[in-house]
Structure formats: C-alpha cells, structure tokens
Amino acid sequence: MSKEEIKQLFKQFDNGNGRLSLAEIDRAIINFYPQFGTNKKAILRAYKAADTSDNGFVELKEFEKIVQLLKQYDEISKIFEELDTNDDHRIGFNEFKKGFQLLGEDDSDENSLKQEFDAIDSNDGGYILFDEFIVNFLIIPHIVMTGTVPSSGDLTEAKSLVISFIRS
C-alpha cells in the first residue's frame, strides 16, 4: 500500500478532526485488510504501538505505522502457519527443519539447525511459539539492514518491546 493510498484510507475514515479513534481505525483496517476482522487483538496492539503521542488518537503518520505493523504481522503470521504443519500453534524442531528444506536451504548440519532453533526458543519449551517467532523476524532484519548486532542489553530491550507489543 503506497503512502498516497494510506492517506486516502485515513481521510475516508477520519471524521474531519485529522485523527482517528480506535473505532475508526478498526473500520478502516477491516475494510482494507478483511483478514484482521477476526483478529482485533492485532489491531489493538498496532494501535497502541503507533499512538506515540499517547493521546488515544492516531494522526496520519501514526496510521502509516499501524498499516506497516499489521502488514508485517500478517506476513509473519502466514509464514508461522505454513511452518506449523500440525496446527498446534507452535513449531517443533522437525517443522523448523522442514521449513529449511522448503526454502532450499542446507539442513544437513543438524547441530547448527538445533542451535538456531534453541536460540529462537527463548523460553526453552522445546517449541517455537508465535511470540518467539515474531521477535526473531523483527530483530534479524535490523541486523541485516544496519550490519550491526545489537549488544545483549539492546537485544534484551528490543525483545521486551516486541513482546510487550505482542502481548498488549
């Protein structure tokens, strides 16, 4: 969705005061992204994360962030569902390994795969939960884009922010 399309969507649901309430955002998002009609939690999380002015309303710039967050959430959710082949809402090691095979990645070094799996499985539960999966997907692109690995303190803080977004 282009910036212009986001602006038009914002204007379409704005009641004229230049900002959107949660109810207006809900209608706008469901109109454009009907798949979120059953996932009000994701809309609420994105709304809370985007309302940087903390005034209960979202201006256009903040609305752009909501659209971006929901798009990322939707894409990551689809990948997670694809890897979760037994539909138990978690990814076991064999499902993780199969994901590498589907991507055409080398999965022959089972020890390395297990290390990656364990690194994502931050609660050591033996499965990758959606919260752990999405944290991994949001932090890795930062590393790739900036070329820097956050310090452990920064990484812990970033994970905390992502987890609070997911759970709020």
C-alpha distance (Angstrom), angle and dihedral (degrees) to the residues before:
residue distance angle dihedral
M1 . . .
S2 3.79 . .
K3 3.81 124.6 .
E4 3.80 88.8 -108.2
E5 3.82 91.9 53.0
I6 3.80 90.1 48.8
K7 3.81 89.6 49.9
Q8 3.82 91.1 50.6
L9 3.80 91.5 48.1
F10 3.80 89.5 49.6
K11 3.82 92.1 50.6
Q12 3.80 91.9 46.1
F13 3.81 91.9 59.6
D14 3.81 99.6 31.5
N15 3.81 111.4 105.5
G16 3.79 89.7 -144.9
N17 3.80 100.7 -85.7
G18 3.82 94.9 100.4
R19 3.77 94.9 -114.3
L20 3.78 138.1 76.2
S21 3.77 129.2 -128.8
L22 3.79 121.1 -145.2
A23 3.83 89.7 -98.5
E24 3.82 91.5 53.3
I25 3.81 91.0 47.1
D26 3.78 90.7 48.9
R27 3.82 91.3 54.7
A28 3.81 93.1 44.5
I29 3.80 95.1 49.2
I30 3.80 95.1 44.6
N31 3.81 89.2 48.0
F32 3.80 91.9 54.3
Y33 3.82 100.3 27.2
P34 3.82 105.4 32.6
Q35 3.82 90.9 174.8
F36 3.82 87.6 74.5
G37 3.81 91.3 59.6
T38 3.78 88.5 95.5
N39 3.79 95.1 37.9
K40 3.79 105.0 66.4
K41 3.81 88.6 152.4
A42 3.81 91.5 66.9
I43 3.81 91.1 50.1
L44 3.81 91.3 48.7
R45 3.81 91.9 48.3
A46 3.80 92.4 49.6
Y47 3.82 89.9 46.1
K48 3.81 92.1 52.8
A49 3.80 92.6 45.5
A50 3.81 92.9 48.6
D51 3.82 98.1 45.3
T52 3.79 92.5 88.2
S53 3.81 91.9 158.9
D54 3.83 86.6 58.6
N55 3.80 91.2 -143.1
G56 3.81 97.2 124.7
F57 3.79 92.3 -107.5
V58 3.78 134.1 87.0
E59 3.79 124.8 -136.0
L60 3.81 122.6 -155.5
K61 3.82 95.5 -89.0
E62 3.80 90.4 50.7
F63 3.81 90.5 46.5
E64 3.82 89.1 56.5
K65 3.80 87.2 56.8
I66 3.83 91.1 51.2
V67 3.79 91.6 53.1
Q68 3.82 90.8 47.9
L69 3.82 92.9 47.9
L70 3.80 93.2 48.0
K71 3.78 92.0 47.7
Q72 3.81 90.6 52.2
Y73 3.81 91.4 44.6
D74 3.80 90.7 50.9
E75 3.81 93.7 48.1
I76 3.80 93.3 47.3
S77 3.80 91.2 45.2
K78 3.81 90.9 54.3
I79 3.81 91.7 50.6
F80 3.80 90.6 48.6
E81 3.82 91.7 50.0
E82 3.80 90.5 49.2
L83 3.80 91.8 52.8
D84 3.81 92.6 44.1
T85 3.80 93.4 77.3
N86 3.81 95.9 168.2
D87 3.84 93.7 48.8
D88 3.80 95.5 -127.3
H89 3.84 91.8 131.9
R90 3.78 93.2 -113.1
I91 3.79 136.2 78.5
G92 3.78 119.4 -123.2
F93 3.78 123.4 -158.4
N94 3.83 93.4 -98.4
E95 3.82 90.7 52.6
F96 3.81 89.2 48.0
K97 3.80 90.6 50.8
K98 3.80 91.4 47.8
G99 3.82 88.3 53.5
F100 3.80 89.2 59.4
Q101 3.80 89.7 50.0
L102 3.82 91.6 50.7
L103 3.80 90.1 51.9
G104 3.78 90.2 51.1
E105 3.79 90.2 -116.9
D106 3.78 122.5 147.7
D107 3.79 107.4 -94.6
S108 3.80 97.0 168.6
D109 3.80 95.2 103.7
E110 3.78 98.7 73.2
N111 3.82 92.5 177.6
S112 3.82 92.0 58.7
L113 3.80 91.1 46.1
K114 3.80 90.4 50.1
Q115 3.81 90.1 50.5
E116 3.82 90.8 52.0
F117 3.80 90.8 46.1
D118 3.81 91.7 49.6
A119 3.81 91.4 47.7
I120 3.81 90.4 56.6
D121 3.84 93.0 41.8
S122 3.80 91.4 74.9
N123 3.81 95.6 169.9
D124 3.83 91.4 51.9
G125 3.80 90.6 -127.9
G126 3.79 94.3 139.5
Y127 3.81 91.7 -112.7
I128 3.78 134.8 74.6
L129 3.79 109.2 -120.5
F130 3.80 122.6 -157.4
D131 3.82 91.9 -105.4
E132 3.82 90.4 55.5
F133 3.80 92.2 43.3
I134 3.80 95.3 51.9
V135 3.82 92.2 46.7
N136 3.80 88.8 55.4
F137 3.81 92.3 48.3
L138 3.80 93.5 50.2
I139 3.82 97.2 45.7
I140 3.83 99.5 43.8
P141 3.86 94.1 59.7
H142 3.82 88.6 53.5
I143 3.80 89.7 55.4
V144 3.81 92.0 47.4
M145 3.83 94.2 46.3
T146 3.80 97.4 44.9
G147 3.78 98.6 31.8
T148 3.79 89.3 -134.8
V149 3.75 130.6 108.2
P150 3.79 110.7 -139.0
S151 3.79 115.9 -117.8
S152 3.79 113.8 -102.8
G153 3.82 89.0 -101.4
D154 3.80 92.1 51.3
L155 3.80 90.4 44.5
T156 3.80 91.5 51.3
E157 3.80 90.2 48.3
A158 3.82 91.9 48.0
K159 3.80 91.3 49.3
S160 3.81 90.4 48.9
L161 3.80 91.2 51.7
V162 3.80 92.7 48.7
I163 3.80 92.5 45.6
S164 3.81 92.1 48.9
F165 3.82 88.4 50.8
I166 3.80 90.9 50.0
R167 3.79 95.5 46.7
S168 3.80 100.6 38.0
